Amino acid sequence: MKRIFAISFSLMILFSILLYSLSCAEAAADTSGSVTSDEATQTDTPEPEPNLPFADMEDRTFTFLTCNWPGEAVWVMTDIVITEMNGNAVNDAQYIRNGNIQEKYNCVVAEHNVDAPGDALNKLRSSVKAGDNTFDVYFPRMQSYAPLVTEGLIIDLNTLPYLDFTMPWWDTGSVNGLSMANRQFGINSYMTTNDKGATSTLVFNKKLISDYNIDSPYDYVTDNSWTLDNFDSIIKEVSADLDGDGTMNENDLFGFLYQRDTLLDCLVAGGESIAKKDADDLPYISINSESAISKAQKIFDVLYNKEVCFNVMFLTGDFNVGMDAMFQNDQGLFMWIRMINIVALRTMEADFGIIPIPKYDDTQDEYYNTVNPWTGMFMCVPVSNTDLENTGIFLEAMAFEGYKNVKSAYYDTLLDGIITRDEESSEMLDIIFANRRYDIGAICTFGGLQDIVYMPMTYDSDIASYVQKRMNGANKAIEKLVNALFEQY
């Protein structure tokens, strides 16, 4: 009887607490009107986690084949094996990522790094031919994509168990951009930051924005009016012959500092590209369309205004160093840049912000920023890897751990803490990374059409003729790639 009474009493107490909690909730709702979206997100949308089985991999070693970009230290691959914590937030987050995975699954993360992309590709070829399964995962640079597919060196990642590309730790842009014939040959995730560094963007000088009484570029982005026309209008407000010699050169002030790759990035930002994909997920040349040609002509009109825009490729010495020096010396209102090069600006005295490349017009829903088709990289799995069960678990877990740990370190410390210096730029980063584009035509170098980036070196604007001369070779290259793909897969 005592036990029954105790249980009954406990239930009465619990019921009273429940009624009190409900009445408090109703009172709060009456006071505030409604629950905020942030509160709803916190209570109704828990952080996703991978649906993975437990696996004791018995000290299994996963070896990554990685490569750098010769001659530029910023492109050295440092994302995979982390030997120790050193106080750098990204390094330490990746160290924790590896430690969590190795402890949970009783496995080892290893890496074989090669300096040149071509040498890394040859190493994989030799490994696959020998059938020795030396490498479990491969991170090539972008333009290894076509030979990897045509030679059948990598698997369709859709056949790898446990990978869920709908989850937020996988880059949606790479899911869409690096597939072909509905096979997923490459992918990116928050496992790595090197691919994020290959993303193009703009930076702007806040001091000059203030000095010339220009509206904040952030406001243009948020109200969907950050267009090529508005960008052109703004940069025309900032131009001065500082040395008074009557000639606009590296000693003067410009509205925009740019490189040759800026042309292709502006085209992609306007919804165009060298190639797109059809309903069967197969590539076709799109740069020859009336829309693309028209947009290219308008981009030329902007870039080739030598009184306002300066092509830093004409600087003597290292143009990257020279461009950064001009921007830090308050000689450029806007500057085209890749994310990985922004860190060089951290000693700049004037404050600056990060912003997407402008869309062509306000009919576009999103802002598109390019992952560089040369220095960019992606993840793939060699066909010689036969341990697909464990590899699938391992890669999904690694991508998730990157999302959980590395992403916040990359944003909050590397970018927000050192570089962007404001909350708005952090919001811009979300926009940029959520809508990255991979131009399959430039990646696969169809007919050499990606070399339109050299047109600004001679101020050539006849893109219609340039493209037409290369169409036959481009279409043959696509046919060769597609035929080989269906033979191999």
C-alpha positions as CSV (number, residue, x, y, z in Angstrom):
1,M,0.0,0.0,0.0
2,K,2.9,2.4,0.9
3,R,4.5,1.7,-2.5
4,I,1.2,2.3,-4.4
5,F,0.7,5.5,-2.5
6,A,4.2,6.7,-3.2
7,I,3.7,6.0,-6.9
8,S,0.4,7.8,-6.9
9,F,1.8,10.8,-5.1
10,S,4.7,11.0,-7.5
11,L,2.4,10.9,-10.5
12,M,0.3,13.7,-9.0
13,I,3.4,15.8,-8.6
14,L,4.5,15.2,-12.1
15,F,1.1,16.0,-13.4
16,S,1.1,19.3,-11.5
17,I,4.5,20.2,-12.9
18,L,3.3,19.5,-16.4
19,L,0.2,21.7,-15.9
20,Y,2.3,24.5,-14.6
21,S,4.8,24.2,-17.5
22,L,1.9,24.3,-20.0
23,S,0.4,27.4,-18.4
24,C,3.8,29.1,-18.4
25,A,4.2,28.3,-22.0
26,E,0.8,29.7,-22.8
27,A,1.5,32.9,-20.8
28,A,4.8,33.3,-22.7
29,A,3.1,32.9,-26.0
30,D,0.4,35.5,-25.0
31,T,3.2,37.9,-24.0
32,S,5.5,37.5,-27.0
33,G,2.9,36.7,-29.6
34,S,4.8,33.7,-31.1
35,V,7.9,31.6,-30.7
36,T,10.8,33.1,-32.6
37,S,12.2,31.3,-35.6
38,D,15.5,30.8,-33.8
39,E,13.8,29.2,-30.8
40,A,11.8,27.0,-33.2
41,T,15.0,26.0,-34.9
42,Q,16.7,25.1,-31.6
43,T,13.8,23.0,-30.4
44,D,12.4,21.5,-33.7
45,T,15.5,21.1,-35.8
46,P,18.3,19.2,-34.0
47,E,21.7,19.1,-35.6
48,P,21.8,16.2,-38.1
49,E,24.1,13.2,-37.5
50,P,25.2,10.5,-39.8
51,N,23.3,7.2,-39.8
52,L,26.3,4.9,-39.4
53,P,26.8,1.4,-37.9
54,F,29.5,0.8,-35.3
55,A,32.5,-0.9,-36.8
56,D,35.8,-2.1,-35.2
57,M,38.1,-1.7,-38.2
58,E,41.0,-3.5,-36.4
59,D,43.7,-0.9,-36.9
60,R,42.8,-0.5,-40.6
61,T,44.8,2.3,-42.3
62,F,43.2,4.6,-44.8
63,T,45.8,6.2,-47.0
64,F,44.9,9.5,-48.9
65,L,46.8,10.4,-52.1
66,T,47.0,14.2,-52.2
67,C,48.8,16.8,-54.3
68,N,49.8,20.4,-54.2
69,W,50.1,23.1,-56.8
70,P,53.7,23.7,-57.9
71,G,55.2,27.1,-57.1
72,E,52.6,28.4,-54.7
73,A,52.9,27.6,-51.1
74,V,49.3,28.4,-50.3
75,W,48.2,25.4,-52.2
76,V,50.2,22.8,-50.2
77,M,47.7,20.2,-49.0
78,T,47.6,20.4,-45.2
79,D,44.1,19.1,-44.5
80,I,44.5,15.3,-43.9
81,V,47.3,14.1,-41.6
82,I,47.7,16.5,-38.6
83,T,50.7,15.5,-36.5
84,E,50.0,17.8,-33.5
85,M,48.0,20.6,-32.1
86,N,49.7,24.0,-32.6
87,G,47.2,26.6,-31.6
88,N,45.9,27.2,-35.1
89,A,42.2,26.7,-34.9
90,V,41.8,24.9,-38.2
91,N,44.8,22.7,-37.6
92,D,43.6,21.8,-34.1
93,A,40.0,21.1,-35.3
94,Q,41.4,18.7,-38.0
95,Y,43.6,17.0,-35.3
96,I,40.4,16.5,-33.2
97,R,38.5,15.2,-36.3
98,N,41.2,12.6,-36.9
99,G,41.4,11.6,-33.3
100,N,37.7,11.1,-32.9
101,I,37.5,8.9,-36.0
102,Q,40.6,6.9,-35.2
103,E,39.4,6.2,-31.7
104,K,35.8,5.5,-32.6
105,Y,36.5,3.1,-35.5
106,N,39.9,1.8,-34.4
107,C,41.6,2.9,-37.7
108,V,44.5,5.1,-38.8
109,V,44.5,8.2,-41.1
110,A,47.6,8.3,-43.4
111,E,48.6,10.4,-46.4
112,H,50.9,10.3,-49.4
113,N,51.5,13.8,-50.6
114,V,52.9,14.6,-54.1
115,D,53.9,18.0,-55.2
116,A,52.7,18.0,-58.8
117,P,49.1,17.1,-59.8
118,G,50.4,15.1,-62.9
119,D,52.8,13.1,-60.8
120,A,50.0,12.2,-58.4
121,L,47.8,11.1,-61.3
122,N,50.6,8.8,-62.6
123,K,51.0,7.3,-59.1
124,L,47.4,6.4,-59.0
125,R,47.6,4.9,-62.5
126,S,50.5,2.7,-61.5
127,S,48.7,1.7,-58.3
128,V,45.5,0.8,-60.1
129,K,47.3,-1.1,-62.8
130,A,49.2,-3.1,-60.2
131,G,46.0,-3.7,-58.2
132,D,47.9,-3.1,-55.0
133,N,45.3,-0.9,-53.3
134,T,48.0,1.5,-52.1
135,F,45.6,4.5,-52.0
136,D,42.1,4.4,-50.4
137,V,41.1,8.0,-51.2
138,Y,42.4,10.5,-53.8
139,F,42.3,14.3,-53.8
140,P,43.3,15.4,-57.3
141,R,43.3,18.9,-58.7
142,M,40.3,19.7,-60.9
143,Q,41.8,19.0,-64.4
144,S,42.6,15.4,-63.5
145,Y,38.8,14.8,-63.6
146,A,38.6,13.8,-67.3
147,P,41.4,11.3,-67.4
148,L,40.2,9.7,-64.2
149,V,36.8,9.1,-65.7
150,T,37.9,8.1,-69.3
151,E,40.5,5.7,-67.9
152,G,38.1,4.2,-65.3
153,L,40.4,4.9,-62.4
154,I,37.8,6.0,-59.9
155,I,34.5,4.6,-58.7
156,D,31.0,6.0,-58.9
157,L,30.6,7.2,-55.3
158,N,26.9,6.4,-55.4
159,T,28.0,2.7,-55.1
160,L,29.8,3.5,-51.9
161,P,27.6,2.5,-48.9
162,Y,26.6,5.0,-46.2
163,L,27.4,8.2,-48.1
164,D,24.4,10.5,-47.9
165,F,25.0,13.5,-50.2
166,T,21.8,15.2,-48.9
167,M,23.5,15.9,-45.6
168,P,24.9,19.4,-44.9
169,W,28.5,18.2,-44.6
170,W,28.6,17.5,-48.3
171,D,29.0,20.4,-50.8
172,T,25.8,20.5,-52.9
173,G,27.6,22.4,-55.6
174,S,30.0,19.5,-56.1
175,V,27.2,16.9,-56.0
176,N,25.6,18.7,-59.0
177,G,28.8,19.9,-60.7
178,L,31.0,16.8,-60.5
179,S,28.5,14.2,-61.5
180,M,28.2,12.9,-65.0
181,A,25.6,10.5,-66.5
182,N,24.2,10.3,-62.9
183,R,27.5,8.9,-61.7
184,Q,29.1,10.8,-58.8
185,F,32.8,10.8,-59.7
186,G,33.9,13.6,-57.3
187,I,32.7,15.4,-54.2
188,N,33.7,18.0,-51.6
189,S,32.9,18.3,-48.0
190,Y,34.0,20.1,-44.8
191,M,36.6,17.3,-44.4
192,T,38.9,19.8,-46.3
193,T,39.4,23.6,-46.5
194,N,41.7,23.6,-49.5
195,D,38.8,23.5,-51.9
196,K,37.2,26.4,-50.0
197,G,40.3,28.3,-50.6
198,A,39.9,27.8,-54.4
199,T,36.6,29.7,-54.3
200,S,36.5,33.1,-56.0
201,T,35.1,36.2,-54.4
202,L,35.5,39.9,-54.0
203,V,36.9,42.1,-51.2
204,F,36.2,45.8,-50.8
205,N,37.9,48.6,-49.0
206,K,35.7,50.0,-46.3
207,K,37.7,53.2,-45.9
208,L,37.1,54.0,-49.6
209,I,33.5,53.1,-49.3
210,S,33.2,55.7,-46.5
211,D,35.5,58.3,-48.1
212,Y,33.4,58.3,-51.3
213,N,30.0,58.1,-49.4
214,I,29.0,54.9,-51.2
215,D,26.2,52.7,-49.8
216,S,27.3,49.5,-48.2
217,P,27.8,46.7,-50.7
218,Y,26.3,44.3,-48.1
219,D,23.0,46.0,-48.5
220,Y,23.0,45.4,-52.3
221,V,23.5,41.7,-51.6
222,T,20.7,41.3,-49.1
223,D,18.1,43.2,-51.1
224,N,19.0,41.1,-54.3
225,S,20.4,44.1,-56.2
226,W,24.1,43.2,-56.2
227,T,24.1,43.1,-60.0
228,L,26.8,43.8,-62.7
229,D,25.1,47.1,-63.5
230,N,25.2,48.3,-59.9
231,F,28.7,47.1,-59.5
232,D,29.8,49.0,-62.6
233,S,28.1,52.2,-61.4
234,I,29.9,52.0,-58.0
235,I,33.4,51.3,-59.3
236,K,33.1,54.3,-61.7
237,E,32.8,56.6,-58.7
238,V,36.3,55.6,-57.5
239,S,39.1,56.5,-59.8
240,A,42.0,58.9,-59.6
241,D,45.3,59.7,-61.2
242,L,47.2,59.8,-57.9
243,D,50.7,60.6,-59.3
244,G,49.3,63.1,-61.8
245,D,51.2,61.8,-64.8
246,G,48.1,61.7,-67.0
247,T,48.2,57.9,-67.3
248,M,46.3,55.3,-65.2
249,N,48.7,52.7,-64.0
250,E,49.8,50.8,-60.9
251,N,50.5,54.1,-59.0
252,D,46.9,55.2,-59.2
253,L,43.5,54.5,-57.7
254,F,41.0,52.2,-59.4
255,G,37.4,51.0,-58.7
256,F,38.4,47.4,-59.5
257,L,41.6,45.3,-59.4
258,Y,41.2,42.0,-61.3
259,Q,43.1,39.1,-62.8
260,R,42.5,37.1,-66.1
261,D,40.4,34.4,-64.3
262,T,37.9,37.1,-63.3
263,L,36.4,36.9,-66.8
264,L,35.3,33.3,-66.4
265,D,34.2,33.9,-62.8
266,C,32.0,36.8,-63.8
267,L,30.4,34.6,-66.5
268,V,29.6,31.9,-64.0
269,A,28.3,34.5,-61.6
270,G,25.9,35.5,-64.4
271,G,24.6,31.9,-64.7
272,E,26.8,31.0,-67.7
273,S,29.7,28.6,-68.1
274,I,31.9,26.9,-70.7
275,A,29.6,23.8,-70.5
276,K,26.4,22.8,-68.8
277,K,24.6,19.4,-68.5
278,D,21.4,18.2,-70.1
279,A,18.5,16.1,-68.7
280,D,20.7,13.0,-68.8
281,D,23.4,14.7,-66.8
282,L,25.7,14.8,-69.9
283,P,27.8,17.9,-70.8
284,Y,27.2,20.2,-73.8
285,I,28.9,23.4,-74.7
286,S,26.9,26.4,-73.5
287,I,29.4,29.3,-73.9
288,N,28.3,29.6,-77.5
289,S,24.7,30.5,-76.6
290,E,23.3,33.9,-77.4
291,S,22.8,34.6,-73.7
292,A,26.4,33.7,-72.8
293,I,27.9,35.8,-75.6
294,S,25.8,38.8,-74.7
295,K,26.8,38.6,-71.1
296,A,30.4,38.2,-72.0
297,Q,30.3,41.3,-74.1
298,K,28.9,43.3,-71.1
299,I,31.6,41.9,-68.8
300,F,34.2,43.0,-71.3
301,D,32.7,46.5,-71.3
302,V,33.2,46.7,-67.5
303,L,36.7,45.1,-67.3
304,Y,38.2,46.9,-70.3
305,N,37.4,50.4,-68.9
306,K,41.1,51.2,-68.2
307,E,40.2,54.4,-66.3
308,V,38.3,52.4,-63.7
309,C,39.6,48.8,-63.8
310,F,43.2,47.6,-63.6
311,N,44.4,44.2,-64.9
312,V,47.1,43.3,-62.3
313,M,48.5,40.6,-64.7
314,F,50.5,43.5,-66.2
315,L,52.3,44.2,-63.0
316,T,56.0,43.4,-63.0
317,G,57.1,40.6,-60.6
318,D,54.6,38.5,-58.7
319,F,51.2,39.9,-59.7
320,N,49.6,38.4,-56.6
321,V,52.0,40.3,-54.4
322,G,51.6,43.5,-56.4
323,M,47.8,43.3,-56.4
324,D,47.7,42.8,-52.6
325,A,50.0,45.7,-52.2
326,M,47.8,48.0,-54.3
327,F,44.7,47.0,-52.3
328,Q,46.4,47.4,-49.0
329,N,47.6,50.8,-50.1
330,D,44.0,51.9,-50.6
331,Q,44.4,51.9,-54.4
332,G,41.4,49.6,-55.2
333,L,37.8,49.9,-54.0
334,F,37.1,46.2,-55.0
335,M,39.5,43.4,-55.7
336,W,38.9,40.0,-57.2
337,I,40.5,37.3,-55.1
338,R,40.4,33.6,-54.1
339,M,39.6,32.8,-50.5
340,I,43.0,31.2,-49.9
341,N,44.7,34.5,-50.7
342,I,42.7,36.7,-48.4
343,V,44.9,35.8,-45.4
344,A,47.7,37.9,-47.0
345,L,45.5,41.0,-46.3
346,R,45.3,40.5,-42.5
347,T,48.0,43.2,-41.9
348,M,46.0,45.8,-43.9
349,E,45.4,49.0,-42.0
350,A,42.1,49.9,-43.6
351,D,39.2,47.5,-42.8
352,F,37.8,45.4,-45.6
353,G,34.8,43.1,-46.3
354,I,34.1,40.0,-48.3
355,I,31.2,39.9,-50.8
356,P,30.0,37.6,-53.6
357,I,30.8,38.3,-57.2
358,P,27.8,40.2,-58.6
359,K,25.0,38.4,-60.4
360,Y,24.2,39.4,-63.9
361,D,20.8,40.9,-63.1
362,D,18.1,40.6,-60.3
363,T,16.2,37.9,-62.1
364,Q,18.8,35.4,-60.7
365,D,17.7,33.7,-57.5
366,E,21.2,33.2,-56.1
367,Y,24.8,34.5,-56.2
368,Y,27.2,32.1,-57.8
369,N,30.9,31.8,-57.0
370,T,33.3,29.6,-58.9
371,V,35.6,26.9,-57.6
372,N,38.7,27.4,-59.6
373,P,39.0,24.8,-62.4
374,W,42.8,24.7,-62.1
375,T,43.8,24.9,-58.4
376,G,40.5,23.5,-57.1
377,M,40.4,19.9,-55.8
378,F,37.8,17.2,-55.1
379,M,37.6,13.8,-53.3
380,C,37.3,10.5,-55.2
381,V,37.9,6.8,-54.5
382,P,40.2,4.6,-56.7
383,V,38.7,1.5,-58.3
384,S,41.5,-0.5,-56.6
385,N,39.9,0.1,-53.2
386,T,37.8,-3.0,-52.6
387,D,37.0,-2.4,-49.0
388,L,33.9,-0.3,-49.8
389,E,32.0,-1.1,-46.6
390,N,34.6,0.4,-44.2
391,T,35.5,3.2,-46.7
392,G,31.9,4.4,-46.8
393,I,31.6,4.5,-43.0
394,F,35.0,6.2,-42.7
395,L,34.4,8.9,-45.3
396,E,30.9,9.8,-44.1
397,A,32.2,10.0,-40.5
398,M,35.2,12.1,-41.6
399,A,33.0,14.6,-43.5
400,F,30.6,14.8,-40.6
401,E,33.5,15.5,-38.1
402,G,34.7,18.2,-40.5
403,Y,31.3,19.8,-40.5
404,K,31.1,19.6,-36.7
405,N,34.6,20.9,-35.9
406,V,36.5,22.2,-38.9
407,K,33.7,24.4,-40.4
408,S,33.3,26.5,-37.3
409,A,37.1,26.9,-37.0
410,Y,37.5,27.9,-40.6
411,Y,34.7,30.5,-40.4
412,D,35.1,31.9,-36.8
413,T,38.8,31.9,-36.5
414,L,40.5,31.9,-39.9
415,L,37.9,34.2,-41.5
416,D,35.9,36.1,-38.9
417,G,38.7,36.4,-36.4
418,I,41.6,37.3,-38.6
419,I,40.2,38.6,-41.9
420,T,36.7,39.7,-42.3
421,R,36.4,41.6,-39.1
422,D,32.6,42.0,-39.2
423,E,29.4,40.0,-38.8
424,E,28.1,40.9,-42.3
425,S,31.1,39.3,-44.0
426,S,30.4,36.1,-42.1
427,E,26.9,36.1,-43.6
428,M,28.4,36.7,-47.0
429,L,30.5,33.6,-46.5
430,D,27.4,31.5,-46.0
431,I,26.0,32.8,-49.3
432,I,29.2,32.2,-51.1
433,F,29.9,28.6,-49.9
434,A,26.2,27.6,-50.2
435,N,26.2,28.4,-54.0
436,R,29.5,27.3,-55.3
437,R,29.7,26.4,-59.0
438,Y,31.9,23.9,-60.8
439,D,32.2,24.6,-64.5
440,I,32.5,21.1,-66.1
441,G,33.6,22.6,-69.4
442,A,36.6,24.4,-67.9
443,I,37.4,21.4,-65.6
444,C,37.5,19.0,-68.6
445,T,39.1,21.6,-70.9
446,F,36.7,20.9,-73.8
447,G,38.5,22.3,-76.9
448,G,40.6,24.6,-74.9
449,L,37.6,26.9,-74.4
450,Q,38.6,27.6,-70.8
451,D,41.4,29.7,-72.3
452,I,39.0,32.5,-72.8
453,V,40.6,33.8,-69.6
454,Y,43.6,34.9,-71.7
455,M,41.4,37.3,-73.7
456,P,41.8,40.2,-71.1
457,M,45.6,40.0,-71.7
458,T,45.1,41.6,-75.1
459,Y,41.7,43.3,-74.4
460,D,40.2,41.0,-77.0
461,S,36.4,41.1,-76.9
462,D,35.4,39.0,-79.9
463,I,34.3,36.0,-77.9
464,A,31.9,34.8,-80.6
465,S,34.8,34.2,-83.0
466,Y,37.0,32.8,-80.3
467,V,34.4,30.2,-79.3
468,Q,33.3,29.3,-82.9
469,K,36.9,28.4,-83.8
470,R,37.0,25.9,-81.0
471,M,33.5,24.4,-81.1
472,N,34.4,21.4,-83.3
473,G,37.3,20.4,-81.0
474,A,35.1,20.9,-78.0
475,N,32.3,18.7,-79.2
476,K,34.7,16.0,-80.2
477,A,36.2,16.1,-76.7
478,I,32.8,15.7,-75.2
479,E,32.0,12.8,-77.4
480,K,35.2,11.1,-76.5
481,L,34.7,11.6,-72.8
482,V,31.1,10.3,-72.9
483,N,31.9,7.3,-75.0
484,A,34.8,6.4,-72.7
485,L,32.6,6.9,-69.6
486,F,30.0,4.4,-70.8
487,E,32.7,1.9,-71.7
488,Q,34.2,2.1,-68.3
489,Y,31.0,2.3,-66.2
